[in-house]
Amino acid sequence: MRRPQPIVPSPGQESVWDYPRPPRVEPVPERVTIRLGGVLVADTRDAVRVLETSHPPVYYLPIADFIEGGLSDAPGSSFCEFKGAARYLDVRGGGLTAAGAAWNYPHPSPGFEVLRDRVAVYAGPMDACTVGDEVVVPQPGGFYGGWVTSSVVGPFKGVPGSMGW
């Protein structure tokens, strides 16, 4: 399958096609929040984002910045060739449970140690996830956990026909 034609970024934007492979982790200067069931379940100024070719950034928040009871173990696991073995978590807030809507790497691979005590969350099942003052859009396709903001352009992995990218 051939590589798609990247969208040319406007000033102040990034193309996900300029992100590296293997991925890079970098700090996020903006406030990042997650709401579920009408409740602010996570709020931090200490997030990091993972940048990988063709994917919108995946935001990882400190576990300590979730409300008490906001995360609980869920069935399932997966493996990333770069980050290692992931475990899944339920996200809870306002009487709602988003099953398996978060994941983390308890024993990340070398180079990704900063992810150890951090959690990434699928934006789709949440009421809202924000970066700065912007509400994010979930990465297309349901499997990947990237957050799309106005500062990134694609096309993004996860759209129909992107399986071979």
C-alpha positions as CSV (number, residue, x, y, z in Angstrom):
1,M,0.0,0.0,0.0
2,R,1.4,3.4,-0.9
3,R,2.0,6.2,1.6
4,P,-0.7,8.8,1.6
5,Q,-0.1,12.4,0.6
6,P,0.6,14.4,3.7
7,I,-1.4,17.6,4.3
8,V,0.9,20.7,4.2
9,P,0.8,22.3,7.7
10,S,-0.1,25.9,8.1
11,P,1.9,28.2,10.3
12,G,1.7,26.9,13.9
13,Q,0.7,23.4,12.8
14,E,2.6,20.1,12.7
15,S,2.3,17.3,10.2
16,V,2.1,13.8,11.8
17,W,4.2,12.7,8.8
18,D,7.1,14.7,10.3
19,Y,6.9,12.7,13.5
20,P,9.7,10.1,14.0
21,R,9.6,6.3,14.0
22,P,10.5,5.1,16.6
23,P,8.4,7.5,18.5
24,R,9.6,10.5,20.6
25,V,8.3,11.5,24.0
26,E,8.1,15.2,24.9
27,P,6.6,17.4,27.6
28,V,3.3,19.2,27.1
29,P,3.3,22.8,28.3
30,E,-0.5,23.2,28.3
31,R,-2.9,22.1,30.9
32,V,-4.6,18.8,30.0
33,T,-8.0,17.7,31.4
34,I,-10.3,14.7,31.1
35,R,-14.0,14.8,32.0
36,L,-16.4,11.8,32.4
37,G,-19.9,11.7,33.8
38,G,-19.8,15.5,34.2
39,V,-16.8,15.2,36.6
40,L,-13.2,16.4,36.1
41,V,-11.4,13.0,36.5
42,A,-7.9,14.2,35.6
43,D,-6.3,17.6,35.5
44,T,-2.6,18.1,35.0
45,R,0.2,20.5,33.8
46,D,2.6,17.5,33.8
47,A,1.5,15.6,30.7
48,V,3.8,14.2,28.0
49,R,2.9,13.3,24.5
50,V,4.2,10.5,22.3
51,L,4.8,11.4,18.7
52,E,4.9,8.7,16.0
53,T,4.8,8.9,12.3
54,S,1.2,9.1,10.9
55,H,-0.4,9.3,14.3
56,P,-1.8,12.3,16.2
57,P,-0.1,12.7,19.6
58,V,-1.0,10.3,22.4
59,Y,-1.1,12.2,25.7
60,Y,0.0,10.5,28.9
61,L,-1.1,12.0,32.3
62,P,0.4,11.2,35.7
63,I,-1.7,8.5,37.5
64,A,-1.5,10.7,40.6
65,D,-3.4,13.5,38.7
66,F,-6.6,11.4,38.4
67,I,-9.3,11.6,41.0
68,E,-9.4,8.9,43.7
69,G,-11.2,5.9,42.2
70,G,-10.9,7.4,38.7
71,L,-8.9,4.4,37.4
72,S,-9.2,0.7,38.0
73,D,-7.8,-2.4,36.5
74,A,-9.5,-3.8,33.4
75,P,-9.1,-7.0,31.5
76,G,-6.8,-7.1,28.5
77,S,-3.3,-6.2,27.5
78,S,-1.4,-5.3,24.3
79,F,2.2,-5.0,23.2
80,C,3.9,-2.1,21.5
81,E,7.2,-2.8,19.7
82,F,8.6,0.4,21.1
83,K,7.0,1.0,24.5
84,G,6.5,-2.6,25.7
85,A,3.6,-4.4,27.4
86,A,0.5,-2.3,28.2
87,R,-2.2,-3.0,30.7
88,Y,-5.8,-1.6,30.4
89,L,-7.7,0.4,32.8
90,D,-11.3,1.5,33.3
91,V,-12.0,5.2,33.7
92,R,-14.6,6.2,36.3
93,G,-16.4,9.5,36.9
94,G,-19.8,10.8,37.8
95,G,-21.3,7.4,38.2
96,L,-20.1,6.3,34.7
97,T,-17.4,3.7,33.8
98,A,-15.6,3.7,30.5
99,A,-14.4,0.1,30.3
100,G,-10.9,-0.4,29.1
101,A,-10.7,3.3,28.0
102,A,-7.2,3.8,29.4
103,W,-3.8,2.1,29.3
104,N,-0.3,2.4,30.8
105,Y,3.1,0.7,30.6
106,P,4.0,-0.5,34.1
107,H,7.4,-1.6,32.9
108,P,8.1,0.4,29.7
109,S,10.9,-0.4,27.4
110,P,14.2,1.6,27.6
111,G,13.8,5.1,26.4
112,F,10.2,5.2,27.5
113,E,10.6,5.1,31.3
114,V,8.8,8.4,31.7
115,L,5.6,6.6,30.8
116,R,5.8,4.2,33.8
117,D,3.5,6.1,36.2
118,R,1.4,7.8,33.4
119,V,-1.9,6.8,31.7
120,A,-3.2,7.5,28.2
121,V,-7.0,7.7,27.7
122,Y,-9.1,7.2,24.6
123,A,-10.9,10.5,24.0
124,G,-14.0,9.0,22.4
125,P,-15.7,7.5,25.5
126,M,-15.0,10.6,27.6
127,D,-17.3,13.7,27.9
128,A,-14.3,15.8,26.9
129,C,-10.5,15.8,26.8
130,T,-8.7,19.1,26.5
131,V,-5.3,20.4,25.6
132,G,-5.1,24.0,26.7
133,D,-8.5,25.4,26.0
134,E,-9.2,23.1,23.0
135,V,-11.4,20.0,23.1
136,V,-9.7,17.2,21.2
137,V,-11.1,14.9,18.6
138,P,-10.4,11.1,18.9
139,Q,-8.0,9.6,16.4
140,P,-10.1,7.8,13.7
141,G,-10.6,4.1,13.7
142,G,-11.2,3.2,17.4
143,F,-7.9,1.2,18.0
144,Y,-5.4,4.0,18.3
145,G,-5.5,6.6,21.1
146,G,-4.3,9.8,19.6
147,W,-5.8,13.1,20.3
148,V,-6.4,15.4,17.3
149,T,-6.1,19.1,17.9
150,S,-6.1,22.0,15.4
151,S,-2.3,22.1,15.7
152,V,-1.8,18.7,13.9
153,V,-2.6,17.7,10.3
154,G,-2.7,14.2,8.7
155,P,-4.0,12.2,7.1
156,F,-4.0,10.1,10.3
157,K,-3.5,6.4,10.8
158,G,-6.9,4.8,11.5
159,V,-8.8,6.2,8.6
160,P,-10.3,3.6,6.2
161,G,-7.6,2.2,4.0
162,S,-4.7,3.0,6.4
163,M,-4.1,-0.5,7.6
164,G,-0.9,-0.8,5.5
165,W,0.7,2.5,6.4
